[in-house]
Amino acid sequence: MSDLARTSTESWHFWQDTARSPAYNMAADEALLNNATRRGLPLLRFYTWDRPSVSIGYIQRHSAAPAGFAVVRRPTGGGVVYHDHDFTYTLVFPRGHRLTTLDRNQSYDDINRSVQQALLSLRLPASLSEDQISAEVDRQAMVCFSNPTRYDILLGGRKVGGSAQRRNQHGILHQGSLHFGAPLPVSRQTLAAAIKQAFTETMQVVFSDYQPDPELSQQIDTLAQEKYATSAWNQRR
């Protein structure tokens, strides 16, 4: 992590969201990215899913999703992610933020070291992967947590933390998930507090609570209904 990250205090928004539909969750993340410049500050969002779901990566085939789950296509890449026992979070950085000047790998390193620190604080001996996904893996059908790549979070040699990004003229959307292959090893509230505290310490962040204003709420609802809840989007491949 850079010296700037360790010594410069940053102001971030924090949105403690509730259980939402798959379409709403992805729409909220896209809308947050599209409004990152207007909002002006980085944002951390915690959220859950109101039904057993899977999200598939932007380039994946819809057929990669297993039966029995609600399916939504993410605006970011990566593999199939199960949203049953997982802990999901989003980070959004506006254009001009330090992380937007780094390449993807460097930004994953910075962000995932903070999440790793959260797990270490809970006496979960997490590490970061040094490997890359094999070129032989079919990315259109892969399951995210079966294929560690560099800077993914490992526990006992098994991938428990994955993430993916989308970058555009507004900044960076970083979607992350922690999945331990079973119910969370600590309470959801304990894990949330540890992650928030880790960002506070490792990136020198001061958080202020955030809720979407009416304009952003309307954008989220429109994206959810007209994009993320549609077969045109979710079954496009």
C-alpha positions as CSV (number, residue, x, y, z in Angstrom):
1,M,0.0,0.0,0.0
2,S,1.3,3.4,-0.9
3,D,2.5,6.0,1.7
4,L,-0.3,8.3,0.6
5,A,-2.9,5.6,1.6
6,R,-1.3,5.3,5.0
7,T,-0.9,9.0,5.9
8,S,-3.7,11.0,4.1
9,T,-7.1,11.1,5.8
10,E,-10.0,10.5,3.5
11,S,-13.7,11.2,3.9
12,W,-16.0,8.4,2.6
13,H,-19.7,7.7,2.5
14,F,-21.1,4.6,4.2
15,W,-24.4,3.1,3.1
16,Q,-25.6,0.3,5.3
17,D,-28.3,-1.1,3.0
18,T,-30.9,-3.8,3.7
19,A,-31.9,-7.0,1.9
20,R,-32.8,-6.2,-1.7
21,S,-33.8,-8.0,-4.9
22,P,-31.0,-9.1,-7.2
23,A,-32.0,-6.5,-9.8
24,Y,-32.0,-3.7,-7.2
25,N,-28.6,-4.7,-5.9
26,M,-27.0,-4.5,-9.3
27,A,-28.9,-1.4,-10.3
28,A,-27.8,0.4,-7.1
29,D,-24.2,-0.3,-7.8
30,E,-24.4,0.9,-11.4
31,A,-26.2,4.1,-10.3
32,L,-23.6,4.7,-7.6
33,L,-20.9,4.5,-10.2
34,N,-22.7,6.8,-12.7
35,N,-23.2,9.4,-9.9
36,A,-19.7,9.1,-8.4
37,T,-18.5,12.4,-9.7
38,R,-21.7,14.2,-8.6
39,R,-21.4,12.7,-5.1
40,G,-17.7,13.4,-4.9
41,L,-16.6,11.0,-2.2
42,P,-15.7,7.3,-2.2
43,L,-18.5,5.1,-0.9
44,L,-18.7,1.8,0.9
45,R,-22.0,-0.1,0.7
46,F,-22.9,-3.3,2.6
47,Y,-26.0,-5.2,1.5
48,T,-27.8,-8.5,1.5
49,W,-30.1,-10.5,-0.9
50,D,-33.8,-11.0,-0.3
51,R,-33.7,-14.5,-1.9
52,P,-31.2,-17.2,-2.7
53,S,-29.4,-15.8,-5.8
54,V,-26.4,-16.1,-8.0
55,S,-24.8,-13.3,-10.0
56,I,-23.0,-14.0,-13.2
57,G,-20.1,-12.0,-14.7
58,Y,-20.7,-9.5,-17.5
59,I,-19.3,-11.8,-20.2
60,Q,-20.6,-15.1,-18.9
61,R,-23.1,-17.4,-20.5
62,H,-26.5,-17.4,-18.7
63,S,-26.3,-21.2,-18.8
64,A,-23.4,-21.0,-16.3
65,A,-25.9,-20.2,-13.5
66,P,-27.2,-23.2,-11.5
67,A,-30.8,-24.1,-11.3
68,G,-32.8,-23.1,-8.2
69,F,-31.5,-19.6,-7.8
70,A,-32.6,-16.2,-9.0
71,V,-30.1,-15.0,-11.6
72,V,-28.8,-11.5,-12.3
73,R,-25.9,-10.4,-14.5
74,R,-23.4,-8.1,-12.9
75,P,-22.1,-4.9,-14.5
76,T,-18.6,-6.3,-13.6
77,G,-16.7,-9.3,-14.7
78,G,-15.7,-12.5,-12.9
79,G,-17.4,-15.8,-12.4
80,V,-20.6,-17.2,-10.9
81,V,-21.1,-16.0,-7.3
82,Y,-23.5,-17.6,-4.9
83,H,-25.5,-15.2,-2.7
84,D,-26.8,-17.5,0.0
85,H,-24.3,-17.4,2.9
86,D,-22.0,-14.7,1.5
87,F,-21.2,-11.2,2.7
88,T,-21.4,-8.7,-0.2
89,Y,-20.0,-5.2,-0.3
90,T,-19.4,-2.5,-2.9
91,L,-16.8,0.3,-3.1
92,V,-17.2,3.2,-5.5
93,F,-14.4,5.7,-6.2
94,P,-15.0,8.9,-8.1
95,R,-12.8,10.0,-11.0
96,G,-9.6,11.5,-9.7
97,H,-9.4,9.4,-6.6
98,R,-5.9,7.9,-5.9
99,L,-7.1,4.4,-6.7
100,T,-8.4,5.4,-10.2
101,T,-4.8,6.2,-11.1
102,L,-3.6,2.7,-10.3
103,D,-3.9,-0.3,-12.6
104,R,-6.5,-2.9,-11.7
105,N,-4.1,-5.3,-10.0
106,Q,-2.7,-2.5,-7.8
107,S,-6.2,-1.4,-6.8
108,Y,-7.2,-5.0,-6.0
109,D,-4.1,-5.2,-3.8
110,D,-5.0,-2.1,-1.9
111,I,-8.6,-2.9,-1.4
112,N,-8.2,-6.6,-0.6
113,R,-5.4,-6.0,1.9
114,S,-8.0,-4.0,3.9
115,V,-10.5,-6.9,3.8
116,Q,-7.7,-9.3,4.7
117,Q,-6.9,-7.1,7.7
118,A,-10.5,-7.4,8.8
119,L,-10.4,-11.2,8.7
120,L,-7.1,-11.2,10.6
121,S,-8.6,-9.0,13.3
122,L,-11.2,-11.7,13.8
123,R,-8.5,-14.4,14.1
124,L,-9.2,-15.8,10.7
125,P,-5.7,-16.3,9.1
126,A,-6.4,-14.9,5.7
127,S,-3.8,-14.4,3.0
128,L,-3.8,-13.0,-0.6
129,S,-3.4,-15.2,-3.6
130,E,-0.2,-14.8,-5.7
131,D,-1.5,-16.9,-8.6
132,Q,-3.3,-16.0,-11.8
133,I,-6.3,-17.8,-13.2
134,S,-5.0,-20.4,-15.7
135,A,-5.6,-19.6,-19.4
136,E,-7.3,-22.9,-19.7
137,V,-10.2,-21.9,-17.5
138,D,-13.4,-21.1,-19.4
139,R,-14.2,-17.7,-18.0
140,Q,-17.7,-17.7,-19.6
141,A,-18.7,-20.6,-17.3
142,M,-16.4,-20.5,-14.3
143,V,-17.5,-20.4,-10.7
144,C,-15.8,-17.5,-9.0
145,F,-14.8,-19.2,-5.7
146,S,-13.4,-22.3,-7.5
147,N,-10.8,-20.2,-9.3
148,P,-8.5,-18.0,-7.3
149,T,-6.6,-15.2,-9.0
150,R,-4.0,-12.8,-7.9
151,Y,-5.0,-10.8,-4.8
152,D,-8.1,-12.9,-4.1
153,I,-8.5,-13.6,-0.4
154,L,-7.6,-17.1,0.8
155,L,-8.2,-19.0,4.1
156,G,-6.5,-22.3,4.6
157,G,-5.5,-22.3,0.9
158,R,-9.2,-21.9,-0.2
159,K,-10.6,-18.8,-1.9
160,V,-13.0,-17.0,0.4
161,G,-13.0,-13.5,-1.1
162,G,-13.4,-12.5,-4.7
163,S,-14.1,-9.2,-6.4
164,A,-14.5,-7.6,-9.8
165,Q,-14.4,-4.1,-11.2
166,R,-15.9,-1.9,-13.8
167,R,-14.2,1.4,-14.7
168,N,-15.6,4.2,-16.8
169,Q,-15.4,8.0,-17.0
170,H,-17.0,8.4,-13.6
171,G,-14.6,6.2,-11.7
172,I,-14.4,2.7,-10.3
173,L,-17.1,0.2,-9.2
174,H,-15.6,-2.6,-7.1
175,Q,-17.9,-5.4,-6.2
176,G,-16.8,-7.9,-3.6
177,S,-18.0,-11.0,-1.9
178,L,-16.8,-13.2,1.0
179,H,-18.1,-16.8,1.0
180,F,-16.7,-19.4,3.4
181,G,-18.6,-22.4,1.8
182,A,-21.0,-22.4,4.8
183,P,-22.7,-19.9,7.1
184,L,-20.4,-17.0,8.1
185,P,-17.8,-17.9,10.7
186,V,-18.8,-14.9,12.8
187,S,-22.0,-12.8,12.9
188,R,-22.8,-10.6,9.9
189,Q,-22.7,-7.6,12.2
190,T,-19.3,-8.5,13.6
191,L,-17.9,-9.0,10.1
192,A,-19.3,-5.7,8.9
193,A,-17.8,-3.8,11.8
194,A,-14.4,-5.5,11.2
195,I,-14.4,-4.6,7.5
196,K,-15.4,-1.0,8.1
197,Q,-12.8,-0.6,10.8
198,A,-10.1,-2.1,8.6
199,F,-10.8,0.5,5.9
200,T,-10.8,3.2,8.6
201,E,-7.3,2.0,9.7
202,T,-5.6,0.9,6.5
203,M,-6.8,3.7,4.3
204,Q,-7.2,6.4,7.0
205,V,-10.9,6.8,6.3
206,V,-13.5,8.9,8.2
207,F,-17.0,7.6,7.4
208,S,-20.2,9.5,7.2
209,D,-23.6,7.8,6.9
210,Y,-25.2,7.9,3.5
211,Q,-28.7,7.3,2.0
212,P,-29.6,7.8,-1.7
213,D,-31.4,11.1,-2.5
214,P,-34.7,10.9,-4.4
215,E,-32.9,11.4,-7.8
216,L,-30.6,8.5,-7.2
217,S,-33.4,6.4,-5.8
218,Q,-35.4,6.9,-9.0
219,Q,-32.4,6.0,-11.1
220,I,-31.9,2.8,-9.2
221,D,-35.5,1.8,-9.6
222,T,-35.5,2.5,-13.3
223,L,-32.3,0.5,-13.9
224,A,-33.7,-2.3,-11.8
225,Q,-36.9,-2.5,-13.8
226,E,-35.7,-1.7,-17.2
227,K,-32.3,-3.5,-17.2
228,Y,-31.4,-5.9,-14.4
229,A,-34.8,-7.5,-14.1
230,T,-35.0,-8.2,-17.8
231,S,-34.2,-11.3,-19.8
232,A,-32.7,-9.0,-22.4
233,W,-29.9,-8.2,-20.0
234,N,-29.6,-11.4,-17.9
235,Q,-29.8,-13.8,-20.8
236,R,-27.9,-11.7,-23.4
237,R,-25.4,-14.5,-23.7
